[in-house]
């Protein structure tokens, strides 16, 4: 018997997820105030709900509950302590866990599609966005664990801009990592962005099926 494909169920509303991710990116770094970090962390929780609602993982309530708890605790720490404090670093790591879970769920869902359609494209874009935001929160976490500035000039807010410049390998040079660990982390993100994009595009091309409708 030939291999039978398991049909993809659910609405795959990756557009809603993209809205939350875009809002998190645009609002990040606007101010060094802790309230902006709280807003960004809250949007991460919203992205968690939107991402899992678009996948079959939504039914795993225990996992959802644990991740929401981690996200809420991280949000409280980010809003209660200075950005460079150890507690804020823990809070940023909590956001890394939340967004990492969303990233895995979205990638699994996109790869489960049999054909390339609009939800597939939106899911792929959301996954790429998530990679950049995950690394941005990692940089913020490192800032809470390491003494001294990480970048030159010193970043006062959320380093989302720097993360996406690295991820897309634009390399404007307006922000330079001066911490040795962050320098190596920057190289890892640049390689991750290239490998992730090349792999995802190759997968989408292999999934593409030209229309066979009669003319």
Phi and psi in degrees as GROMACS dihedral restraints (atoms count N, CA, C in turn):
[ dihedral_restraints ]
;  ai    aj    ak    al  type     phi  dphi    fc
    3     4     5     6     1   -74.4    20    10
    4     5     6     7     1   164.2    20    10
    6     7     8     9     1   -72.5    20    10
    7     8     9    10     1   131.7    20    10
    9    10    11    12     1  -105.5    20    10
   10    11    12    13     1   134.0    20    10
   12    13    14    15     1   -87.1    20    10
   13    14    15    16     1   137.1    20    10
   15    16    17    18     1   -78.4    20    10
   16    17    18    19     1   122.9    20    10
   18    19    20    21     1   -64.5    20    10
   19    20    21    22     1   146.2    20    10
   21    22    23    24     1   -81.8    20    10
   22    23    24    25     1   126.7    20    10
   24    25    26    27     1  -110.6    20    10
   25    26    27    28     1   162.7    20    10
   27    28    29    30     1    95.5    20    10
   28    29    30    31     1   161.9    20    10
   30    31    32    33     1   -78.0    20    10
   31    32    33    34     1   -20.0    20    10
   33    34    35    36     1    51.4    20    10
   34    35    36    37     1    54.2    20    10
   36    37    38    39     1   -84.0    20    10
   37    38    39    40     1    69.1    20    10
   39    40    41    42     1   -73.7    20    10
   40    41    42    43     1   -16.6    20    10
   42    43    44    45     1   -62.5    20    10
   43    44    45    46     1   -40.7    20    10
   45    46    47    48     1   -63.8    20    10
   46    47    48    49     1   -41.7    20    10
   48    49    50    51     1   -61.1    20    10
   49    50    51    52     1   -42.2    20    10
   51    52    53    54     1   -61.5    20    10
   52    53    54    55     1   -37.0    20    10
   54    55    56    57     1   -61.3    20    10
   55    56    57    58     1   -45.9    20    10
   57    58    59    60     1   -65.9    20    10
   58    59    60    61     1   -40.0    20    10
   60    61    62    63     1   -66.5    20    10
   61    62    63    64     1   -41.2    20    10
   63    64    65    66     1   -65.7    20    10
   64    65    66    67     1   -40.6    20    10
   66    67    68    69     1   -63.6    20    10
   67    68    69    70     1   -41.2    20    10
   69    70    71    72     1   -61.6    20    10
   70    71    72    73     1   -40.7    20    10
   72    73    74    75     1   -68.7    20    10
   73    74    75    76     1   -43.8    20    10
   75    76    77    78     1   -69.8    20    10
   76    77    78    79     1   -33.4    20    10
   78    79    80    81     1   -83.5    20    10
   79    80    81    82     1   -18.9    20    10
   81    82    83    84     1   -71.8    20    10
   82    83    84    85     1   142.3    20    10
   84    85    86    87     1    77.7    20    10
   85    86    87    88     1     0.4    20    10
   87    88    89    90     1   -65.3    20    10
   88    89    90    91     1   -35.2    20    10
   90    91    92    93     1  -149.6    20    10
   91    92    93    94     1   156.1    20    10
   93    94    95    96     1   -83.8    20    10
   94    95    96    97     1     0.5    20    10
   96    97    98    99     1   -62.5    20    10
   97    98    99   100     1   144.1    20    10
   99   100   101   102     1   -63.1    20    10
  100   101   102   103     1   -25.2    20    10
  102   103   104   105     1   -65.6    20    10
  103   104   105   106     1   -31.5    20    10
  105   106   107   108     1   -70.3    20    10
  106   107   108   109     1   -33.9    20    10
  108   109   110   111     1   -67.7    20    10
  109   110   111   112     1   -35.5    20    10
  111   112   113   114     1   -64.5    20    10
  112   113   114   115     1   -42.8    20    10
  114   115   116   117     1   -62.0    20    10
  115   116   117   118     1   -45.0    20    10
  117   118   119   120     1   -62.3    20    10
  118   119   120   121     1   -41.9    20    10
  120   121   122   123     1   -66.4    20    10
  121   122   123   124     1   -37.2    20    10
  123   124   125   126     1   -65.5    20    10
  124   125   126   127     1   -38.8    20    10
  126   127   128   129     1   -65.3    20    10
  127   128   129   130     1   -30.1    20    10
  129   130   131   132     1   -64.7    20    10
  130   131   132   133     1   -39.5    20    10
  132   133   134   135     1   -65.7    20    10
  133   134   135   136     1   -40.5    20    10
  135   136   137   138     1   -62.7    20    10
  136   137   138   139     1   -39.8    20    10
  138   139   140   141     1   -64.5    20    10
  139   140   141   142     1   -36.1    20    10
  141   142   143   144     1   -59.4    20    10
  142   143   144   145     1   -48.2    20    10
  144   145   146   147     1   -64.7    20    10
  145   146   147   148     1   -43.6    20    10
  147   148   149   150     1   -65.6    20    10
  148   149   150   151     1   -41.2    20    10
  150   151   152   153     1   -65.9    20    10
  151   152   153   154     1   -42.7    20    10
  153   154   155   156     1   -75.5    20    10
  154   155   156   157     1   -26.8    20    10
  156   157   158   159     1   -68.3    20    10
  157   158   159   160     1   -25.9    20    10
  159   160   161   162     1   -88.5    20    10
  160   161   162   163     1     2.6    20    10
  162   163   164   165     1  -131.3    20    10
  163   164   165   166     1   167.3    20    10
  165   166   167   168     1   -71.2    20    10
  166   167   168   169     1   -10.5    20    10
  168   169   170   171     1   -72.5    20    10
  169   170   171   172     1    -8.2    20    10
  171   172   173   174     1   -59.1    20    10
  172   173   174   175     1   -30.4    20    10
  174   175   176   177     1   -74.9    20    10
  175   176   177   178     1   -10.7    20    10
  177   178   179   180     1   -86.2    20    10
  178   179   180   181     1    82.4    20    10
  180   181   182   183     1   -67.5    20    10
  181   182   183   184     1   -34.4    20    10
  183   184   185   186     1   -62.8    20    10
  184   185   186   187     1   -44.8    20    10
  186   187   188   189     1   -64.2    20    10
  187   188   189   190     1   -42.2    20    10
  189   190   191   192     1   -61.0    20    10
  190   191   192   193     1   -44.0    20    10
  192   193   194   195     1   -62.6    20    10
  193   194   195   196     1   -41.4    20    10
  195   196   197   198     1   -64.4    20    10
  196   197   198   199     1   -44.9    20    10
  198   199   200   201     1   -66.7    20    10
  199   200   201   202     1   -38.9    20    10
  201   202   203   204     1   -63.9    20    10
  202   203   204   205     1   -41.3    20    10
  204   205   206   207     1   -60.9    20    10
  205   206   207   208     1   -44.9    20    10
  207   208   209   210     1   -60.8    20    10
  208   209   210   211     1   -43.8    20    10
  210   211   212   213     1   -63.9    20    10
  211   212   213   214     1   -41.6    20    10
  213   214   215   216     1   -66.5    20    10
  214   215   216   217     1   -44.9    20    10
  216   217   218   219     1   -61.4    20    10
  217   218   219   220     1   -40.5    20    10
  219   220   221   222     1   -63.2    20    10
  220   221   222   223     1   -38.7    20    10
  222   223   224   225     1   -63.9    20    10
  223   224   225   226     1   -41.4    20    10
  225   226   227   228     1   -62.8    20    10
  226   227   228   229     1   -43.1    20    10
  228   229   230   231     1   -65.2    20    10
  229   230   231   232     1   -40.3    20    10
  231   232   233   234     1   -65.6    20    10
  232   233   234   235     1   -32.9    20    10
  234   235   236   237     1   -86.5    20    10
  235   236   237   238     1   -14.6    20    10
  237   238   239   240     1  -100.5    20    10
  238   239   240   241     1   -17.1    20    10
  240   241   242   243     1  -129.7    20    10
  241   242   243   244     1   156.3    20    10
  243   244   245   246     1   -60.0    20    10
  244   245   246   247     1   155.3    20    10
  246   247   248   249     1   -59.5    20    10
  247   248   249   250     1   -34.2    20    10
  249   250   251   252     1   -91.5    20    10
  250   251   252   253     1     9.9    20    10
  252   253   254   255     1   -84.2    20    10
  253   254   255   256     1   158.6    20    10
  255   256   257   258     1   -62.3    20    10
  256   257   258   259     1   -38.8    20    10
  258   259   260   261     1   -63.6    20    10
  259   260   261   262     1   -40.9    20    10
  261   262   263   264     1   -65.7    20    10
  262   263   264   265     1   -33.7    20    10
  264   265   266   267     1   -62.4    20    10
  265   266   267   268     1   -40.8    20    10
  267   268   269   270     1   -63.3    20    10
  268   269   270   271     1   -41.9    20    10
  270   271   272   273     1   -61.9    20    10
  271   272   273   274     1   -39.2    20    10
  273   274   275   276     1   -66.5    20    10
  274   275   276   277     1   -38.1    20    10
  276   277   278   279     1   -63.2    20    10
  277   278   279   280     1   -34.3    20    10
  279   280   281   282     1   -61.9    20    10
  280   281   282   283     1   -38.5    20    10
  282   283   284   285     1   -69.0    20    10
  283   284   285   286     1   -32.5    20    10
  285   286   287   288     1   -61.8    20    10
  286   287   288   289     1   -42.3    20    10
  288   289   290   291     1   -64.1    20    10
  289   290   291   292     1   -44.2    20    10
  291   292   293   294     1   -62.9    20    10
  292   293   294   295     1   -50.8    20    10
  294   295   296   297     1   -68.8    20    10
  295   296   297   298     1   -33.5    20    10
  297   298   299   300     1   -62.8    20    10
  298   299   300   301     1   -38.6    20    10
  300   301   302   303     1   -65.1    20    10
  301   302   303   304     1   -41.1    20    10
  303   304   305   306     1   -63.6    20    10
  304   305   306   307     1   -42.1    20    10
  306   307   308   309     1   -59.5    20    10
  307   308   309   310     1   -47.0    20    10
  309   310   311   312     1   -62.8    20    10
  310   311   312   313     1   -41.3    20    10
  312   313   314   315     1   -64.0    20    10
  313   314   315   316     1   -43.0    20    10
  315   316   317   318     1   -67.6    20    10
  316   317   318   319     1   -44.6    20    10
  318   319   320   321     1   -61.3    20    10
  319   320   321   322     1   -43.9    20    10
  321   322   323   324     1   -60.3    20    10
  322   323   324   325     1   -39.9    20    10
  324   325   326   327     1   -68.4    20    10
  325   326   327   328     1   -44.4    20    10
  327   328   329   330     1   -62.1    20    10
  328   329   330   331     1   -42.2    20    10
  330   331   332   333     1   -69.6    20    10
  331   332   333   334     1   -17.1    20    10
  333   334   335   336     1   -81.1    20    10
  334   335   336   337     1   -12.5    20    10
  336   337   338   339     1   -68.5    20    10
  337   338   339   340     1   143.1    20    10
  339   340   341   342     1   -87.9    20    10
  340   341   342   343     1   -30.6    20    10
  342   343   344   345     1  -132.8    20    10
  343   344   345   346     1   156.6    20    10
  345   346   347   348     1   -83.3    20    10
  346   347   348   349     1   116.5    20    10
  348   349   350   351     1  -130.6    20    10
  349   350   351   352     1  -178.7    20    10
  351   352   353   354     1   -56.6    20    10
  352   353   354   355     1   -45.6    20    10
  354   355   356   357     1   -59.4    20    10
  355   356   357   358     1   -32.5    20    10
  357   358   359   360     1   -65.0    20    10
  358   359   360   361     1   -45.3    20    10
  360   361   362   363     1   -64.8    20    10
  361   362   363   364     1   -44.3    20    10
  363   364   365   366     1   -63.7    20    10
  364   365   366   367     1   -38.6    20    10
  366   367   368   369     1   -65.3    20    10
  367   368   369   370     1   -39.8    20    10
  369   370   371   372     1   -64.5    20    10
  370   371   372   373     1   -42.0    20    10
  372   373   374   375     1   -64.1    20    10
  373   374   375   376     1   -42.1    20    10
  375   376   377   378     1   -62.0    20    10
  376   377   378   379     1   -40.3    20    10
  378   379   380   381     1   -63.5    20    10
  379   380   381   382     1   -42.2    20    10
  381   382   383   384     1   -64.6    20    10
  382   383   384   385     1   -40.8    20    10
  384   385   386   387     1   -61.4    20    10
  385   386   387   388     1   -40.6    20    10
  387   388   389   390     1   -64.1    20    10
  388   389   390   391     1   -37.4    20    10
  390   391   392   393     1   -58.9    20    10
  391   392   393   394     1   -46.2    20    10
  393   394   395   396     1   -63.6    20    10
  394   395   396   397     1   -40.6    20    10
  396   397   398   399     1   -71.1    20    10
  397   398   399   400     1   -35.8    20    10
  399   400   401   402     1   -60.1    20    10
  400   401   402   403     1   -46.9    20    10
  402   403   404   405     1   -65.9    20    10
  403   404   405   406     1   -34.1    20    10
  405   406   407   408     1   -61.6    20    10
  406   407   408   409     1   -43.3    20    10
  408   409   410   411     1   -69.2    20    10
  409   410   411   412     1   -31.1    20    10
  411   412   413   414     1   -63.3    20    10
  412   413   414   415     1   -45.1    20    10
  414   415   416   417     1   -59.0    20    10
  415   416   417   418     1   -42.3    20    10
  417   418   419   420     1   -64.7    20    10
  418   419   420   421     1   -38.0    20    10
  420   421   422   423     1   -64.5    20    10
  421   422   423   424     1   -42.9    20    10
  423   424   425   426     1   -59.7    20    10
  424   425   426   427     1   -37.0    20    10
  426   427   428   429     1   -61.7    20    10
  427   428   429   430     1   -24.8    20    10
  429   430   431   432     1   -84.3    20    10
  430   431   432   433     1   -17.6    20    10
  432   433   434   435     1  -103.7    20    10
  433   434   435   436     1   -17.5    20    10
  435   436   437   438     1  -113.5    20    10
  436   437   438   439     1   135.5    20    10
  438   439   440   441     1   -80.6    20    10
  439   440   441   442     1   143.8    20    10
  441   442   443   444     1    91.7    20    10
  442   443   444   445     1   165.6    20    10
  444   445   446   447     1   -69.4    20    10
  445   446   447   448     1   149.9    20    10
  447   448   449   450     1   -96.3    20    10
  448   449   450   451     1   -27.9    20    10
  450   451   452   453     1  -127.8    20    10
  451   452   453   454     1   162.5    20    10
  453   454   455   456     1  -130.6    20    10
  454   455   456   457     1   117.4    20    10
  456   457   458   459     1   -68.7    20    10
  457   458   459   460     1   158.0    20    10
  459   460   461   462     1   -61.9    20    10
  460   461   462   463     1   133.5    20    10
  462   463   464   465     1   -82.6    20    10
  463   464   465   466     1   124.2    20    10
  465   466   467   468     1   -87.0    20    10
  466   467   468   469     1   -25.1    20    10
  468   469   470   471     1  -113.8    20    10
  469   470   471   472     1  -153.4    20    10
  471   472   473   474     1   -78.8    20    10
  472   473   474   475     1   124.3    20    10
  474   475   476   477     1   -80.2    20    10
  475   476   477   478     1    43.7    20    10
  477   478   479   480     1   -68.2    20    10
  478   479   480   481     1   -40.6    20    10
  480   481   482   483     1   -58.5    20    10
  481   482   483   484     1   -47.5    20    10
  483   484   485   486     1   -60.9    20    10
  484   485   486   487     1   -41.6    20    10
  486   487   488   489     1   -60.6    20    10
  487   488   489   490     1   -43.5    20    10
  489   490   491   492     1   -75.4    20    10
  490   491   492   493     1   -28.6    20    10
  492   493   494   495     1   -63.8    20    10
  493   494   495   496     1   -39.7    20    10
  495   496   497   498     1   -71.4    20    10
  496   497   498   499     1   -45.5    20    10
  498   499   500   501     1   -59.2    20    10
  499   500   501   502     1   -41.2    20    10
  501   502   503   504     1   -88.8    20    10
  502   503   504   505     1     1.2    20    10
  504   505   506   507     1    54.8    20    10
  505   506   507   508     1    35.8    20    10
  507   508   509   510     1   -70.2    20    10
  508   509   510   511     1   -42.8    20    10
  510   511   512   513     1    60.0    20    10
  511   512   513   514     1    53.9    20    10
  513   514   515   516     1   -63.6    20    10
  514   515   516   517     1   -32.2    20    10
  516   517   518   519     1    83.7    20    10
  517   518   519   520     1     4.5    20    10
  519   520   521   522     1   -77.1    20    10
  520   521   522   523     1   -18.8    20    10
  522   523   524   525     1  -128.0    20    10
  523   524   525   526     1   128.7    20    10
  525   526   527   528     1  -123.0    20    10
  526   527   528   529     1   129.4    20    10
  528   529   530   531     1   -73.0    20    10
  529   530   531   532     1   132.1    20    10
  531   532   533   534     1  -114.9    20    10
  532   533   534   535     1   -15.1    20    10
  534   535   536   537     1   -81.1    20    10
  535   536   537   538     1   135.5    20    10
  537   538   539   540     1   -62.4    20    10
  538   539   540   541     1   -41.7    20    10
  540   541   542   543     1   -65.3    20    10
  541   542   543   544     1   -43.0    20    10
  543   544   545   546     1   -65.0    20    10
  544   545   546   547     1   -34.2    20    10
  546   547   548   549     1   -60.1    20    10
  547   548   549   550     1   -43.5    20    10
  549   550   551   552     1   -71.4    20    10
  550   551   552   553     1   -36.4    20    10
  552   553   554   555     1   -64.7    20    10
  553   554   555   556     1   -35.8    20    10
  555   556   557   558     1   -62.0    20    10
  556   557   558   559     1   -43.0    20    10
  558   559   560   561     1   -63.8    20    10
  559   560   561   562     1   -39.3    20    10
  561   562   563   564     1   -64.0    20    10
  562   563   564   565     1   -41.8    20    10
  564   565   566   567     1   -65.4    20    10
  565   566   567   568     1   -41.4    20    10
  567   568   569   570     1   -61.0    20    10
  568   569   570   571     1   -43.5    20    10
  570   571   572   573     1   -67.5    20    10
  571   572   573   574     1   -38.9    20    10
  573   574   575   576     1   -61.9    20    10
  574   575   576   577     1   -43.0    20    10
  576   577   578   579     1   -61.2    20    10
  577   578   579   580     1   -42.4    20    10
  579   580   581   582     1   -68.4    20    10
  580   581   582   583     1   -46.1    20    10
  582   583   584   585     1   -66.9    20    10
  583   584   585   586     1   -42.7    20    10
  585   586   587   588     1   -62.7    20    10
  586   587   588   589     1   -45.9    20    10
  588   589   590   591     1   -65.2    20    10
  589   590   591   592     1   -45.9    20    10
  591   592   593   594     1   -63.6    20    10
  592   593   594   595     1   -42.5    20    10
  594   595   596   597     1   -66.6    20    10
  595   596   597   598     1   -43.1    20    10
  597   598   599   600     1   -67.0    20    10
  598   599   600   601     1   -43.1    20    10
  600   601   602   603     1   -62.2    20    10
  601   602   603   604     1   -42.3    20    10
  603   604   605   606     1   -61.1    20    10
  604   605   606   607     1   -40.0    20    10
  606   607   608   609     1   -66.2    20    10
  607   608   609   610     1   -42.7    20    10
  609   610   611   612     1   -64.3    20    10
  610   611   612   613     1   -38.6    20    10
  612   613   614   615     1   -63.8    20    10
  613   614   615   616     1   -41.1    20    10
  615   616   617   618     1   -68.0    20    10
  616   617   618   619     1   -25.9    20    10
  618   619   620   621     1   -83.6    20    10
  619   620   621   622     1   -17.4    20    10
  621   622   623   624     1   -69.8    20    10
  622   623   624   625     1   131.9    20    10
  624   625   626   627     1  -126.1    20    10
  625   626   627   628     1   113.9    20    10
  627   628   629   630     1   -60.2    20    10
  628   629   630   631     1   149.0    20    10
  630   631   632   633     1   -64.0    20    10
  631   632   633   634     1   138.7    20    10
  633   634   635   636     1  -112.6    20    10
  634   635   636   637     1    18.7    20    10
  636   637   638   639     1   -66.5    20    10
  637   638   639   640     1   141.6    20    10
  639   640   641   642     1   -68.1    20    10
  640   641   642   643     1   142.1    20    10
